[in-house]
């Protein structure tokens, strides 16, 4: 990674925390941190994409998460563990902010601690929802929930969710199947079922939603977006 300079300010971050950040740029293929090395920093990704990969004792490599713009990487490990449990590799050219463990833990500004408490709390809530999806929802419901999460209108609270929208599948179907805890064949079958029911349309690499209402009813969230 290129040598970074401390920031004076950064939108969306408390001033005390922004002052601790160092901007970095890295080319695709760059190893950002290595599995097993001391967890010295956490990263906030401004642009690009980072793949978190775990390497087994036999050398097999498995992607456990993909980090996109606006997401954090390594913040939980920074407070809970002494070393990174996976390696982080830039999949595309990235611009990121690096926050060093010693500086975060050494800060006496309450805004810094409050920010990370909120960040970790939101991650816990997402993990709880993830557990609920895997334990309670069937494959169609999990897929419907995932597709709704991709829909720009649903995310921004569009008027009633009744406008048709279209967006690309962000990952390979195999990666989506792994994320949803199902076999690729089950994912393909569930996509066909949702399309046959008129809840989605598949247009090559894109998904079209005639209306969010049908998907919301499927996962038991009422008649529309309020």
N, C-alpha and C positions, 0 to 999 in steps of 0.2 A: 504494500500500500504506500501511496505517496505520503510524505510527511505532512501533518496537518497543523493548522493554527487554531488557537482558541477563538471561540465566537464571542462577539459582544452581545448578540441577541439572536433569537430564532423564534419565528412565529409558532404559537401553540405551546411553548414551553415556558415555565416560570423563569424569570430573569436570572435567578440564582443558579438554576440548573443549566440554562443556556450558556452561562458563562463558563461552565465546566466542559462543554462540548468541543470536540476537535473535528473539523470537517476532513473527510477522507474521500479519495477517489480511487477506484480499482477497476482494472480491466476484467472482462469475462475470463474465467478460468483461474482467477487469483484465489489462493487459499487465505481466508480471512482469519481463521483460527483453527488450531489442530485439536482433534480429539485427545483428551488426556492431559493437555497442557494447562497450567494454572489459569483460572478464570480471572483475568486481570481487567477486562473491559466488557461492557455491553454496547450494542450497536443500535442506532435508529436509522432505518433505511429511508432515504429521501427519494431515490429513483433506482430503477433496475430491479434485479431479482437475485436472491440468495437461496441456495439449496443447503439444508442441514442434512448431513449424511452420517450414519453410524457405520463403523467398520468392525466386523467381527474378528475373532482371533484367527480365523482361517483366511482373512483378507476380503471376504465378501462385503460389498458396500450396498447399503439400503438407504434410500431417501426417507427421512421421517417427517420432514416439513419443508414447505416452500415459503419463503418470506418475501413479501412484496412491498412496494412503496407505502410509507405510512405505518409500517409495523416495526416492532422491536425484536431484537434477537439477543438472547443471553441474559436478559434482565432477571429472570428467576434464578438462574444458576449463580448469578453474582451474589445473591443474598443467602442461598441455600447450600452451595457446594464449593469445594475448593478447586475443581477442575471442570473443563468442558466435557460433557458426555458424548459429544458428536463434533464433527468438523463442519465448518461453514465455507462454502465455495461460491464465488460470484458466478451466476449463470449468464447474466448479461452485465455490461458495464454498469457500475454502481456509483452513486454518490451517497455518502452516509455520514452520520455523526457518531463519534466514538466517545464514550463516557467511561473514565477509568474508575475501577473499584475503589481504590484508596481515596480518591477525591470525593466520590459520592458518599462513602461511609464516614469520611472526615468532615463533611459539611455540617455546620451548625445552624443552617437556615432551615426552619420548619417547612418551608415550601417545597424543598427538595424531598424530604421524607414523605410529605403528604402526596406529592405527585406519584412517587413509586408505590405507596400504599394503594392509591386509586388504580394504578396500572395493574398491579398484581391482583387486586380484588376483581377487576373486570375479567382478567384471564381466568380466575377461579370460576366465575359465573359462566364463561364460555365452555370451560371444561365440564361443568355440571350439566349444561345443555347437551354437550357431546355425549356424556354418559347416558343421559336420558334418551337421546336418539338411538344409541346402540342397544339399550336395554328394553325400550318400550316400542319404538316405531318399527314397522316392517320396512322392507326395502323400498316400496313405493313411497311411503311417507318420508323416509330419510332422504330420498332423491328429491321429492317435492320441496322439502325444507331447504335442501342445498340449492336448488334452482331459484327459490324465492330469495335466498341470500345473495345470489348473483344479480338479480333483477335491479337495474338502476332506479326504477320507479318505486319498488318496494322499499329500497334502502333510504330513499329521500322522502318517503311518505307522499306519493303522488295522489292526486284527487280520486279517492275511492279505489285506486288500483285497477281501474277498468279500461285503461288505455292499453292497446296492444304494444308490446315492446319486443325488441330483438337484441341479442348480445352473443358474443362468442363463448364457447366453452373454454375456460381459462387454462385447462390442463389436459393432458392425455387421459383418455377414458380409463386406462389402467390405474393412473394416479388417483383419479376421482373415486374409483372403486375401492382402492386401498384406504382412502380417507374416510369413506362411508362404511368400511368394515364389511364389504361384500365382494364376491367374485366378479371378475369382468363380465362373465356371461350373465350374471344376475343383474348387473347394471344395464347391459344392453336390453335385456328382457323388460326391465322396469321402464326404460325409456320408451320402448315400443308400446307398452301398456298405457303409459300416460298420453302418448300420441294418439292411440286408438280411442281413448276416452275424450279426446278433444281438449285436453288440458294444456298441451304444448304442441308445437310443430317443430320438426327437425329439418333444417335447411343446410345441408353440408355440415360445416363446423359450427354453425350457429343454432341457437335455441330461440324459438319465438313463443311468446306467451300471449294468447288472445286476451286473457284477463287473469289477474291474480286471484280472483274470487274462487275459482274452482280448486286451485292448489291450496288456498287457505282453508277451504271446507274439508279437503282431504286430511290436513293435519290438525283439524279441529280448532281453528282460530277464527271462527265466525264467518260473516258474510262479505267482509271486505276490509280494506285498510282504513283505519280511522285516523 
